[in-house]
Amino acid sequence: MIPEAYENFQDVWDIIPFEGKLFFRTNKLLLCLNDNSIEAVETGGPMNFLTSAGGRLFLQKGEGTLYQLSGSGFQLVSTFFEEKKMLITAMLPQDDEHILIFTLKNGIFQLADGRISPWNTPFDELLVNSRIYTACKLKEGHIAIGTTLSGIFILDSLRRIEHHLSKDNGLQNNTVLSLFADRQGNLWAGLDNGISWVHVQSSLTRIFADGTLEGTGYTAAAFNDKLYFGTNTGLYCIPRQDFYPPALKTRFTKVANADGQVWGLDVLGENLLAGLHEGAYRVDNTTAYRIPPLTGVWKFIELEPGLALAGHYDGLALFRKKAGSWVFDSRLEGMEESSRILTKDEEGRIWMSHPYRGVYQLLIDAADKTVNYFFYDESKGLPSSQNNYVFALAGNCFVATEKGVYRFQENENRFIPDPQFKELLGENTWVKYLRQDERGNIWYSTDTETGLLMVDDLALDKKVKRLPIPELKNRMVGGFEFLFPLDEKNIFIATEEGFLLFNPSLYQASGAPTVILNSVKLQQTDSLVFGGWKTAGMAETTLSAHNNALVFNWSSNDFADKDFITYSFRLKGLNNAWTDWSPNTSTVFNNLPPGEYSFEVRARNKHQQQSEVTSWSFEVLAPWYASTWAYSVYSMLLLGGLAYLLYTQQKKFEKEKAKLESTHQQREARHLERVQQTEAEIERLRNEKLQAEISHKNKELATTTMHLVQKSELMNNLRKNLLKISTKKELDPGAKSEINRLIRIIDRDASLDEEWNRFSRHFDEVHSDFLQRLREKHPQLSPNDYKLCAYLRMNLTTKEIASLLNLSVRGVEASRYRLRKRLGLQTGENLIDFLLEI
């Protein structure tokens, strides 16, 4: 990018942006960067200085001549500095027509209409001897001048040195090489070894009246043309004036004779009285005169012209003014308590409070040299008898307590909570100090803050605004709080280390703070994820699953109030609620689940102004086992698992069902078996019964049959015998006729025998209605055929059948043959088996 001929350039001393270009000055070469290309600018020789001011680019050449850029080259402005051999170190626009020129050893000059003239100050000699090396503009026409020997000088708009900053009062060293003023008016100084930051517009200034002793401050007062400061090391004073040169700011005078602890300073008419541990003193200019004989005097209150009340370690005393001087009058009988806290209201009532006793309204009798009092504690409305401090505000008596501020109610002779203080300071606030200034504003100090109740007088309406001042928190001396409002711009506050000078006019909001996300790191490895800067189109940061623990660090560039900046943050995607305000500037998030996040942080200054939200978005990826494809696999595995589970459950169900069915079948089988056994048993019993009955019937049937057989045989034998008898020739005809009649009767009896009916009935009962079924199937049979069938089923022999049928054996065989024909039996079929199957 750099032309080859100029690549071996020397050190770059100045880098100046001008009209969209960058100019780089070495001792012998001037380079210009424009549109990503660098070219050399012809200057005609060595150069000492390059800067831009008032919309122009100035260059001082080696011989001291001043030029300005015109077109592509430089044109002469003045040879003034060449003639005087002056080295220019800084140029600042003073206004549209004037430019200030600072030289190393020759002071300050002004360029106007091409002419150069001295720009004198009351401190030219000091500035020249300090060697000016750099300068920059500040707010309200102030100018900061950096030197190589004496640190930094800050000139006000009247060319006076308002501040001198050096190693003696906080600067790291006195060699200042560069200065820069930021948007908030703060001053940054590049030193020979380090960088310093200067709060130029600070509302607080530390004052050590006793110099290096740095004693505790207790009281202060303005009297005549001096300011007096009482410390634990003595009484000091300084002339009262509107402007203090730096050399005079720390030039306090020790008041003679006022040594040791100074408790109070009170202006009584034309005199200043001081209460010291050593006693009462009258202060005259820079000398204090003791007023014997008391020791340990706290405070004075003028009761009337020429008569004053003093509170001391052991009670109260009267002082009178005689011949223009205050003298001790007498001690007052009736009060032996230490009387440090005294005040007087507009009604002339004298009030005294003791931190460990209560509140007293004093009734002074100067003639009798006595004091009576009304005592106030819990019985008179106060919350406690301890930690009560009485003050007069707007002429009325108020008591600051651990539970807020109480005011005296004269018609009830008691104290009641003051509603306005309750509203402004809060309920049950421990108030320790109250002080009203000339404008009616009330300064207060509580256990948590110090501040100002500002009264805005709006014609018929008054509005009070509470202004906490966090810089003053816990700075006042505990139990001995003191504040002296000299005027609206100078408030002196007694502290453990000297005094603080507070300027309320500088205590203003300089705009909302800016919050910067400095870095985001991985907690495990401390690796940087985000370095605090963004570019357009920058992609969202993506983090792997195991990098899910992040450390966030942020800050604000409000350096003046850095100790009072509080922050609130949230991580959207995890918790959308903002955290409480706190001064913490970092946080850690561990084990962030996968997802998209946006970290947001905001800042708030002491004036309750909030910054814009700064955010940084990122995404934590899911681990491989929680990625989309993993979930797809899980889904398939789940479905497969469910299917397998359903399958196994189905199999288990079927198995259990089969088992249950088998068990049921077994139980059913056992039940059936038992039923069958029972039925078999019943059947057996029934069969036994039937068998018994059949046996009985068979016996009856057999008996009947035998009876029939015997009867048939008897009748046959009888018939045969009768036939034989009838054939005898010797038989007379009448007897023969009678015998034939008997034979006929026998034959008829054989065919009409009623025994057959009974036989038939018994036979059907035994053989399951055999004869009835036989008649139904073969109605073509004759009665003798039915009888033959019955006898055959009974397995009677042919001879027995012949006897029953009154036939011969051959007749029975013939009857069997005819029966087969009638039944339609084929050859080979057994007649007995056929009958048994019916």
C-alpha positions, 0 to 999 in steps of 0.5 A: 500500500505504501509506495516503495520509495517511502517504505523505509520511513522513520518514527510517526509523530503525529496522526491527524484525521482531516476531511476523511483522510489520515495524515501521518507525519514523520520528521521528513515525510508526510503520508496521506491515507485516502480510499485505501491508498497511501501517497506522499505529500510534498512538504519541501523539507523536514517537519516539526508539527502537524495538527488540525484546528478550526477546519484547517490542517496546519504544518510547521516545518523544520525551520519554524515556518507555519503552513496550512493545507490548500488543495494538494499542497501547503501554503504559507501562513506566517514566518513569526515562529521562524523568526523567534525559533519557536516550536509549536506543540498545540493549536486549539480553535478559540472561536470561529476567527481565532486559533490559540497556538501553544509553544514549548518554551515561549508561551501562548499566541493567537492567530487571527486574520493571518496575524499572530499576537501573544495571548497573555495570562497572569501566569505566563512565566509559570507556563513558560518555565513548565514547558507546554507540550500539549493542550486540549479544550474543556467545557465552558471555555476552559483549557487544559495545558500539559507540560513536561515539568509541572504536570497539568494546568487548567485555565478558566475562561478568564485565563486564570489557573483554576487547577494545577495537577501534579505528582504532589496531588495525585498525578502519576508523574509531571511529564504530560505528553498528550491530553484528551477530553471525553464527551463527559468532560473528563480529562485523560492524560498520556504521561511519560509512564502511564495514563491518568484520568482527571475528573475536571467537573468533580463536585467534591474537593478535599480540604486539609486545613491542617495540611499534612496532619489531615485531622478530623473536621468538626466545625466551620464558620465564615466571619468577616473576610475569613473562613475558619475550620475547626479540627482535632488539631486546632483552628485554621483560617483562610481568606475568603475570596471568589477565586483561589489560585492553586498556590493559595488553595492550601495556604491555611493559617493556624489560629494562634492559641487555638490548639487541640480539639475544636468543637464549635464556632458560633458568630455572636453579633460582631464576635466569633466564639469558639468552643474547645476542649481547653475552654471558651475562646474569642477569635480575633482574626488569626488569634484566639483569646481564652475566656476563663475559667471553663474547660470543655465548651461545646457551643454558644447560643445568644439569649439576648444582646450581650447575654449568651448561653454556653453548653459545656461538659458538665452543664450550662453556663452564662457569658456576658459581653462587657466593654466589647468583650465576652466574659464568663458570668456564672454556671447555671444550677439545675443541669449537670448533663453534658450540653453539646446539642443546643438550639433556639426556636423562633419563640425563644425556647432553648432546647437541649438534647442528650444522645443517651438521655432525651430532650430538654426544654430549658427555662433559664433564670439569669438572675437566679443563675438557675435552669429548670427544664421540661423533659421529653422522652417516650411519654412525650411522644418520642420513640426513645430516650436515646439517639435524639438530636434537636435542631431548629428548622424554619424557626421550629423545633425538630428532633431527629430520632431512630424512627424519623423526624419529630416536631414539637406540638406546642398545644399538646406539649409533646412531639409528634412525627412530622408527616412531610419528613416521613414522606420524604425520608421514609418511615422509621428512618434513622435521621442523624443530622439536619441543617437548613441553608439560606435558601430554605433547603434542608441538608440531612444525614441518615444511617444510609445516606446523606443528601439535600431536600431541595425546596422549589418555591413555585409562587403559591406552591412549594415542592420539595425534591429529595436529592441523595448524594451517594458520594457523601454516604458515611463520610461525616463524623459519626455522632458529630455530623456537621455541615456548613452551607457557605453559599449555594456553590460552597458546602463544607462537610466535616469528615474523618479526614479534613473537610469536603467542599461540595459544589451542588452546581456541578452535581448535575446529570451528564446524561444517561450512562453507557453500558459496555459488554466487555467480554464473554468467556467460557468458564471451563477454559477461560476462552474468549467467546465475545470480545466486546465489539460487533460488526454489521452482519456479524452472525449469531454466536453458536456454542457446542453443547459442552460449552454451556457455562459462560462468564459475562463481564461488563462495565460503564464508561461513566468514569466520574460516577463509576463507584455509583453505577448499578447494573441489572441484567437478564438472560432471555430464553432462560429468565425474562425477569430483570435482576435487582440493581447491583454494582456487580459487573460480572455473572456466570451462567452454568449448565445452560440447556440447548436453545437460543439466548439473548443476554441483556444488561443495562446501567443506572447512574446516581441520578437514576438515569438508565442506559440503553440496553446492550445485548448479545445473542447466542445459541447453545447447540444440543448435544449429539444425543439431543440433536434432531437426528438423534431425536429421529433415531430416538423416535424410531427406537421409541416406536420400535420399543413401543412396538416391541413392548406391544409385541412382548405385551401381546405375547405375554398377554397371549401366554398369560391368556393361554396359561389362564385358558390352560389353567381354566381348561385344567380347572374346567377339566378337573371340574368336568372330571369331578362332574363326570365323576359325580355324574358317573357316580350318580350314573353308577348309583342310578345304574345300580338302582336301575340294575337293582330294579332291572334285576328285580324286574328280571326276577319278576319277569323270570318268575313270570316267565317261569310261571308261564313256562310252568303253566304252559307245561302244566297246561300242555301236560294237562291237555295231553293227559286229557287227550289221552283220556278222551281217546279211551273207549270206555269213557262215556260220551258225557265225560268225553264231552266234558273233557273236550270242553276242558281241552277247548278251555285250556286252548282258549286260556293259552291264547287269552292269557292275561299274564301276557299283558303283565309280562309285556308291561314288565318286559318294556320297563326292563328293555326300554319299551322294546315292544313299543318301538318294535310295534312302531317300526314293524307294525306288520308283525303278528302278536305271536311274532311280538311274543317270539321277539320278546322271548328271543331278546330274553335269550330263551331257548327254543324249547322254552319258547315252544313251551310258552307259545304252545308250539313244537320246536319245529313250530318255533323254528318255522315262526323264526323263519317267518319272523326274519322274512317279515323283518326283511333280514338278509341271509347272514344277518343275525336275528338276535343281534337285530333285536338287541339293536332295536 
